[in-house]
């Protein structure tokens, strides 16, 4: 996942740079070959994203919605919080707040999947 986020950031920066170059080109003297490198870099980053997303189905991605057990497990790990299965069926912070004792085995497994799958950590 870290590689995908890096690719998104890299592509975004390259697009912003291209837009800046075009915005300040009052004399229309930017040559296509001068921006080709940026365009190729963006394409490479999009390919990284596509290759990452290909194994997933839309349904799998929708399951990782805000407040879901998997989302909460991932967030707890990212923010250095302890392992504490819970979730919010109506989105993070919205009632009801489902605690571990009220979760099914499947919901706890999804929380663990989010916890185990989170590779990044918040740097304070």
N, C-alpha and C positions, 0 to 999 in steps of 0.2 A: 504494500500500500504506500510505503514511503516513496518508492520510485514513481508511482502514479502522481502523488501530490507534487513531487519535484517537477515532473513533466508538465503538469497543469500550470505551475508557477512560471516555469521557463517559457512556455508558450505564451502566457499572459504578458510577460515582460517583453518578449519579442514583438508581439502585436502592438503593445504600447509604444515601443521604440519606432516601429514602422509608421504608426499614426502620427507620432511627433515629427518624424522626418518629412512626411507628406504635408503636414500642417505648416511647416516653416519653409517649404519649397516654393517661395513666391515667384521664382523665375522659371519654374517647371524644368529644372535641369537635373533632376534625379533620373539616373539611367536604370533600366530594368536589371541589368547585370549587377548593379550596386546593391539592390535589395534582394537579389536571388538567394544569397546566403541566409538572410533572416527568414525568408519564406521556406527554404529547405529545413531550417532548424525547427520552425513551427510544425512542419509536416512530420518530422522525426518525433517530436513530442506527442503529437496526436496519435501516431502509430503506437507509441509506448502505451498510451491510455487505452487505445482500441484493443491491443493485445492483452492488457490486464482485464478489461471488461468482458471480453469474449466468452470466457467460461461461465459467466453469470447469466441468469435469466432475469427478465424484468421483475418477475414475482419475487425472486430472491432479494433483489435490491430494494423492493418495496417493503419487504419484511423488516429491513433495518431502518425503521422509521423512528423519528424522535420520540423518546419515551419508552420504546420497546425494551424487552429484557436485554437483547443484544446491544442496543444503543447504550443502555445504562451500564452494562458490564464494561464496554469499551471506554465510556466516559470516566467511570470510577478508576480504571487502571491509568488512563491518560493523566488524570488530575491527582495521582498518587493517593487516592482514597483506598481504604481497605476493601477486601472482597466481602461484599454484603448484598446478595441478590435481592432485587426489588425492581419495580417498573411502574410506569404511569400509562394506563390504557388510553388516556385522553391527551397525551403529550406531556413532556417533562414539566413537572411543577403543578400540573392540574390534577385535581382529585378525580378518582381515588388514587392513593399511593398504595400499591400492592407490595406487601412485605413478604419475606421468604416463607414464613409459616403459612401464607395464603397462596403460595405459588405452586403450580403443578411441576412435576419432574421435568417436563418438556420446557417450561418457562425457565427453570433453573439451569437447564442444559444450554439454553440460548444465552442466558446471562454469562455463563462460563465461556461460551464460544466467543462472545464479545470481549470478555476479559482476556482470554488467551490469545485472541487475534490482534489485540492492540499492541502495535510495535513502537509507537512513539510515546514520549512522556513530556508533559508540560515542564518547561524550564522557567523557574520563577526568578 
